[in-house]
Amino acid sequence: MRRLLVTGGGTGGHIYPALALARGFLAAAAPGEARAALFVGSRRGLEARLVPAAGIPFRALPMRGFRGKGPLERLLFLPELLVSVARALALLREFQPDAVLATGSFASLPVLIAARLARRPIFLQEQNSVPGRVSALFARRARTVFIAYPEAARRLGAGARCQLTGNPLREELLALAGPRPARAPGAPPRLLAFGGSRGAHSLNAALRAGLPLLARECRFEALIQTGEAERAETAAALAALAPAVQVAAYLDDMPARLAAADWVLCRAGAMTLAEITLLGLPALLVPYPHAVDDHQTANARALAEAGAALLIPDAELDGPRLAAALAALWRDPARGAAMAAASAALGRPRATADILAALEKSLAGPGGGC
């Protein structure tokens, strides 16, 4: 029986790639072949809820993050790490995986330490242009580091065996990939704006001030996900633009909403960018200014330099700037088409399959298994 242990968590950006890989590993079983996957994460992270709901076996460790914590939590970090490593070693003995595949974050640290101690093959999947601390720590000890941006290989150094694959995505999105249906001649552009499940204040404020200005110059449609805290204020500010402009606190059908959009205004998290490039969407990207190591700016820069996006720093975003940027883009259909083509060229629909194929090839090679 083939067994894969996946680990990562804390945020959706680490959890969803791990889930996609676990599901892909199970789905790739040959007729009559038995396979098992186990997801190990933190009991404090979103993975404790999301992974069981996805139908993947989950085991929790008492690990917590270190960055940005108070003195007491930092004091507890080392004891919890030691306990988590011991429990991870026990899980490795129990589950006997052929490989450990980590998507980063503090939740994967004790599992990777245990995997090294137990001499289990390690593979990493790094989502961002700027690798996380755990990925950087274990990159030279991993058989392969699967990366989404060439910049990550440069930052990890020559000792890391990197393979450019892109980021694994949800099956719902992969089903929507491919040629987009042609819009009717003269149809207004459709903008999808979102800042994550809780929204983003700077994006919401710019939309409230900018869309009324834009409406004086262009016909358009817009759907804005604000988060619950700013839904009422944003809806009131843009009420005169309804029904062309719609406001929602949260969108639970994001794959379908992305597929229906022509343009996107959003942050620059790695998984968000993987989704919009899969669908070939041109974007206005406003990186979250407080992201660890400013990795969102590096992600956004990669798309901007490829011609797939316009990068606007958060500190420079306001209503007039947003309205002017969108008006200029929408007055130039050729530029929009070029940006969409550049975005599609960056899409990686085979990321999950390519990662799993490389993992299987490595395990089948000389000294491949445990």
C-alpha positions as CSV (number, residue, x, y, z in Angstrom):
1,M,0.0,0.0,0.0
2,R,1.2,3.5,-0.9
3,R,1.0,5.9,2.0
4,L,1.5,9.7,1.9
5,L,1.6,12.0,4.9
6,V,0.8,15.6,4.1
7,T,1.4,18.4,6.6
8,G,0.8,22.2,6.7
9,G,-1.8,24.6,8.0
10,G,-2.6,27.7,9.9
11,T,-4.1,29.4,6.9
12,G,-6.0,28.4,3.7
13,G,-2.9,29.2,1.6
14,H,-1.1,26.2,3.2
15,I,-4.2,24.0,3.8
16,Y,-5.8,23.9,0.3
17,P,-2.6,22.9,-1.6
18,A,-2.1,20.1,0.9
19,L,-5.7,19.0,0.5
20,A,-5.4,19.0,-3.3
21,L,-2.3,16.9,-3.1
22,A,-3.8,14.4,-0.7
23,R,-6.9,14.0,-2.8
24,G,-4.9,13.8,-6.0
25,F,-2.7,11.1,-4.5
26,L,-5.7,9.0,-3.5
27,A,-7.4,9.5,-6.9
28,A,-4.2,8.5,-8.8
29,A,-4.4,4.9,-7.5
30,A,-4.2,2.3,-10.2
31,P,-7.0,-0.3,-10.4
32,G,-6.7,-2.6,-7.5
33,E,-4.0,-0.5,-5.8
34,A,-4.6,0.5,-2.2
35,R,-3.5,4.0,-1.1
36,A,-3.8,6.0,2.2
37,A,-3.3,9.6,3.0
38,L,-3.0,11.3,6.4
39,F,-3.0,15.0,7.1
40,V,-1.2,16.2,10.2
41,G,-1.6,19.8,11.4
42,S,-2.1,22.0,14.4
43,R,-5.2,21.6,16.5
44,R,-5.3,25.5,16.6
45,G,-5.3,26.0,12.8
46,L,-8.2,26.1,10.3
47,E,-7.0,22.6,9.2
48,A,-8.6,21.1,12.3
49,R,-12.0,22.0,10.8
50,L,-11.4,22.0,7.0
51,V,-9.5,18.7,6.6
52,P,-12.1,16.4,8.3
53,A,-14.8,18.2,6.4
54,A,-13.0,17.3,3.2
55,G,-13.0,13.6,4.1
56,I,-9.2,13.3,4.6
57,P,-8.0,11.6,7.9
58,F,-6.6,14.2,10.2
59,R,-4.4,14.1,13.3
60,A,-3.7,17.2,15.4
61,L,-0.6,18.3,17.2
62,P,-0.5,21.0,20.0
63,M,1.9,23.2,17.9
64,R,1.4,26.9,17.8
65,G,3.1,29.7,15.8
66,F,5.9,31.8,17.1
67,R,5.9,35.0,15.0
68,G,3.9,37.9,16.4
69,K,3.0,36.1,19.6
70,G,3.1,37.5,23.1
71,P,5.8,36.6,25.8
72,L,3.7,33.8,27.3
73,E,3.0,32.1,24.0
74,R,6.7,32.4,23.0
75,L,7.6,30.8,26.2
76,L,5.4,27.9,25.4
77,F,6.7,27.5,21.9
78,L,9.7,25.2,22.7
79,P,7.8,22.8,25.1
80,E,5.0,22.5,22.6
81,L,7.4,21.9,19.8
82,L,9.1,19.1,21.7
83,V,5.8,17.5,22.5
84,S,4.6,17.8,18.9
85,V,7.8,16.3,17.5
86,A,7.4,13.3,19.9
87,R,3.8,12.8,18.8
88,A,4.8,13.2,15.1
89,L,7.4,10.5,15.6
90,A,4.7,8.2,17.0
91,L,2.4,9.0,14.0
92,L,5.2,8.1,11.6
93,R,5.7,4.8,13.3
94,E,2.0,4.1,13.2
95,F,1.2,5.3,9.7
96,Q,4.5,4.3,8.0
97,P,4.3,6.8,5.1
98,D,6.4,6.3,2.0
99,A,6.9,10.1,2.0
100,V,6.2,13.3,3.9
101,L,4.9,16.2,1.8
102,A,4.8,19.6,3.5
103,T,3.2,22.8,2.3
104,G,4.8,25.0,5.0
105,S,3.8,27.0,8.1
106,F,4.5,26.4,11.7
107,A,2.1,23.4,11.7
108,S,4.5,21.4,9.5
109,L,7.7,22.1,11.5
110,P,7.4,19.3,14.1
111,V,6.4,16.8,11.4
112,L,9.4,17.7,9.3
113,I,11.8,17.4,12.3
114,A,10.3,14.0,13.0
115,A,10.6,12.9,9.4
116,R,14.3,13.8,9.4
117,L,14.8,11.8,12.6
118,A,12.9,8.9,11.2
119,R,14.7,9.1,7.9
120,R,11.5,9.5,5.9
121,P,11.7,11.1,2.4
122,I,10.7,14.8,2.6
123,F,9.2,16.8,-0.2
124,L,8.2,20.5,0.1
125,Q,5.6,22.6,-1.8
126,E,6.3,26.3,-1.5
127,Q,3.5,28.6,-2.7
128,N,5.1,32.0,-2.7
129,S,7.9,33.9,-4.4
130,V,9.5,34.5,-1.0
131,P,9.8,31.1,0.7
132,G,8.5,30.7,4.2
133,R,10.8,30.1,7.1
134,V,10.0,26.4,7.4
135,S,10.6,25.8,3.7
136,A,13.9,27.7,3.8
137,L,15.0,25.6,6.8
138,F,14.3,22.3,5.2
139,A,14.9,23.1,1.5
140,R,18.3,21.5,1.4
141,R,17.1,18.4,3.2
142,A,14.2,17.8,0.9
143,R,14.3,15.5,-2.1
144,T,12.4,18.1,-4.1
145,V,11.0,21.6,-3.5
146,F,8.0,22.1,-5.7
147,I,7.8,25.9,-6.4
148,A,5.3,28.2,-8.1
149,Y,7.6,31.1,-8.9
150,P,11.2,31.0,-10.3
151,E,12.2,33.7,-7.7
152,A,11.7,31.1,-5.0
153,A,14.5,28.9,-6.4
154,R,16.9,31.9,-6.4
155,R,16.0,32.7,-2.8
156,L,16.4,29.1,-1.6
157,G,19.9,28.8,-3.1
158,A,21.8,26.3,-5.2
159,G,21.6,23.6,-2.5
160,A,17.8,23.2,-2.9
161,R,16.5,20.8,-5.6
162,C,13.6,22.9,-7.0
163,Q,11.1,22.0,-9.6
164,L,8.7,24.7,-11.1
165,T,5.2,23.2,-11.0
166,G,2.8,25.9,-9.9
167,N,0.4,25.6,-7.0
168,P,-2.1,22.8,-6.6
169,L,-5.7,23.9,-6.9
170,R,-9.2,22.7,-5.9
171,E,-11.0,20.4,-8.3
172,E,-13.9,22.9,-8.6
173,L,-11.5,25.4,-10.2
174,L,-9.8,22.9,-12.4
175,A,-13.1,22.0,-13.9
176,L,-13.6,25.6,-15.0
177,A,-10.2,25.9,-16.7
178,G,-10.1,26.2,-20.5
179,P,-11.3,28.6,-23.2
180,R,-13.7,31.2,-21.8
181,P,-17.0,31.9,-23.6
182,A,-16.9,34.9,-25.8
183,R,-18.7,38.0,-24.5
184,A,-21.5,39.7,-26.6
185,P,-20.2,42.7,-28.6
186,G,-20.4,45.8,-26.5
187,A,-21.0,44.0,-23.2
188,P,-19.7,45.9,-20.2
189,P,-16.7,44.6,-18.4
190,R,-17.4,42.6,-15.2
191,L,-15.2,43.3,-12.2
192,L,-14.9,40.9,-9.3
193,A,-13.4,42.6,-6.2
194,F,-12.5,40.8,-3.0
195,G,-10.1,40.9,-0.1
196,G,-10.4,37.5,1.5
197,S,-13.2,36.1,3.6
198,R,-13.1,39.1,5.9
199,G,-12.7,41.7,3.2
200,A,-10.0,44.3,3.0
201,H,-10.6,47.9,4.3
202,S,-8.4,49.7,1.8
203,L,-10.0,47.9,-1.2
204,N,-13.5,48.6,0.1
205,A,-12.7,52.3,0.8
206,A,-11.2,52.7,-2.7
207,L,-14.2,51.0,-4.3
208,R,-16.7,53.2,-2.4
209,A,-14.9,56.3,-3.5
210,G,-13.8,55.2,-7.0
211,L,-16.7,53.4,-8.6
212,P,-19.0,56.4,-8.6
213,L,-16.2,58.3,-10.4
214,L,-15.7,55.4,-12.8
215,A,-19.5,55.3,-13.6
216,R,-19.3,58.8,-15.1
217,E,-16.9,57.5,-17.7
218,C,-17.6,53.8,-18.3
219,R,-20.3,51.2,-18.3
220,F,-19.4,48.2,-16.1
221,E,-20.7,45.6,-13.8
222,A,-19.1,44.8,-10.4
223,L,-19.5,42.3,-7.6
224,I,-17.7,43.2,-4.4
225,Q,-17.0,40.9,-1.5
226,T,-16.5,43.3,1.5
227,G,-16.6,41.1,4.6
228,E,-19.4,41.4,7.1
229,A,-17.9,44.5,8.9
230,E,-18.1,46.8,5.8
231,R,-21.0,45.3,3.8
232,A,-23.7,47.8,4.9
233,E,-21.4,50.9,4.5
234,T,-20.3,49.8,1.1
235,A,-23.8,48.9,-0.1
236,A,-25.1,52.2,1.0
237,A,-22.3,54.2,-0.7
238,L,-22.8,52.3,-4.0
239,A,-26.6,52.0,-3.9
240,A,-27.0,54.5,-6.8
241,L,-25.1,52.1,-9.0
242,A,-27.3,49.1,-8.4
243,P,-28.1,46.7,-10.0
244,A,-24.9,46.9,-12.0
245,V,-22.9,47.0,-8.8
246,Q,-23.6,44.3,-6.2
247,V,-22.2,44.0,-2.7
248,A,-21.9,40.8,-0.6
249,A,-20.4,40.1,2.7
250,Y,-19.1,36.7,1.6
251,L,-19.1,34.7,-1.6
252,D,-19.4,30.9,-1.0
253,D,-19.3,30.1,-4.7
254,M,-16.0,31.8,-5.5
255,P,-14.9,29.4,-8.4
256,A,-18.1,30.2,-10.3
257,R,-17.7,33.9,-9.5
258,L,-14.2,34.0,-10.8
259,A,-15.2,32.1,-14.0
260,A,-17.9,34.8,-14.6
261,A,-15.6,37.7,-14.2
262,D,-13.5,39.6,-16.8
263,W,-11.3,41.5,-14.4
264,V,-10.2,41.0,-10.8
265,L,-9.3,43.5,-8.0
266,C,-7.7,41.6,-5.1
267,R,-4.8,41.0,-2.8
268,A,-1.8,38.9,-4.0
269,G,-1.9,35.7,-1.9
270,A,-0.3,32.8,-3.8
271,M,-3.4,30.7,-4.1
272,T,-5.5,33.6,-5.2
273,L,-3.0,34.3,-8.0
274,A,-2.9,30.6,-8.9
275,E,-6.7,30.7,-9.3
276,I,-6.9,33.8,-11.5
277,T,-4.1,32.7,-13.8
278,L,-5.6,29.3,-14.2
279,L,-8.7,31.1,-15.5
280,G,-6.7,33.7,-17.5
281,L,-8.0,36.7,-15.7
282,P,-6.2,40.1,-15.9
283,A,-6.0,41.7,-12.5
284,L,-5.3,44.8,-10.4
285,L,-3.3,43.6,-7.5
286,V,-3.0,45.4,-4.2
287,P,-0.6,43.4,-2.0
288,Y,-1.4,43.1,1.7
289,P,1.3,45.4,3.2
290,H,1.7,43.4,6.4
291,A,2.3,40.0,4.8
292,V,5.3,38.1,6.2
293,D,8.5,39.2,4.5
294,D,6.2,41.3,2.1
295,H,5.8,38.1,0.1
296,Q,2.6,39.4,-1.5
297,T,4.4,42.2,-3.2
298,A,6.9,39.7,-4.7
299,N,4.0,37.5,-5.9
300,A,2.3,40.5,-7.5
301,R,5.5,41.7,-9.1
302,A,5.9,38.4,-10.9
303,L,2.5,38.8,-12.6
304,A,3.0,42.5,-13.3
305,E,6.4,41.8,-14.9
306,A,4.8,39.1,-17.1
307,G,2.1,41.6,-18.3
308,A,-0.7,39.8,-16.5
309,A,-1.5,42.4,-13.8
310,L,-1.3,46.0,-12.7
311,L,0.4,46.3,-9.2
312,I,-0.9,49.2,-7.0
313,P,0.8,49.5,-3.5
314,D,-1.7,49.6,-0.7
315,A,-0.5,53.0,0.4
316,E,-1.1,54.4,-3.0
317,L,-4.6,53.1,-3.5
318,D,-7.6,55.5,-3.3
319,G,-10.8,56.1,-5.2
320,P,-9.4,58.4,-7.9
321,R,-6.4,56.1,-8.5
322,L,-8.6,53.1,-8.8
323,A,-11.1,54.8,-11.1
324,A,-8.3,56.1,-13.4
325,A,-6.6,52.7,-13.6
326,L,-9.8,50.8,-14.5
327,A,-10.9,53.5,-17.0
328,A,-7.5,53.4,-18.8
329,L,-7.6,49.6,-19.0
330,W,-11.2,49.4,-20.2
331,R,-10.6,52.0,-22.9
332,D,-7.9,49.8,-24.4
333,P,-9.4,46.4,-25.3
334,A,-6.1,45.2,-26.9
335,R,-4.3,45.8,-23.7
336,G,-6.9,43.8,-21.7
337,A,-6.7,40.9,-24.2
338,A,-2.9,40.9,-23.9
339,M,-3.1,40.9,-20.1
340,A,-5.6,38.0,-20.2
341,A,-3.3,36.0,-22.5
342,A,-0.3,36.7,-20.2
343,S,-2.4,35.6,-17.2
344,A,-3.4,32.3,-18.9
345,A,0.2,31.6,-19.9
346,L,1.1,31.7,-16.2
347,G,-1.7,29.2,-15.3
348,R,-0.6,25.7,-14.1
349,P,-3.6,23.4,-14.4
350,R,-1.3,20.3,-14.1
351,A,0.4,21.4,-10.9
352,T,-1.1,18.6,-8.7
353,A,-0.5,15.9,-11.3
354,D,3.1,17.1,-12.0
355,I,4.0,17.2,-8.3
356,L,2.6,13.7,-7.6
357,A,4.3,12.3,-10.7
358,A,7.7,13.7,-9.6
359,L,7.1,12.4,-6.1
360,E,6.3,8.9,-7.4
361,K,9.3,9.0,-9.8
362,S,11.6,10.0,-6.9
363,L,10.3,7.2,-4.7
364,A,10.7,4.7,-7.5
365,G,14.3,5.6,-8.2
366,P,17.5,4.3,-6.6
367,G,17.1,4.3,-2.8
368,G,13.6,5.7,-3.3
369,G,11.6,4.3,-0.5
370,C,12.2,4.1,3.2
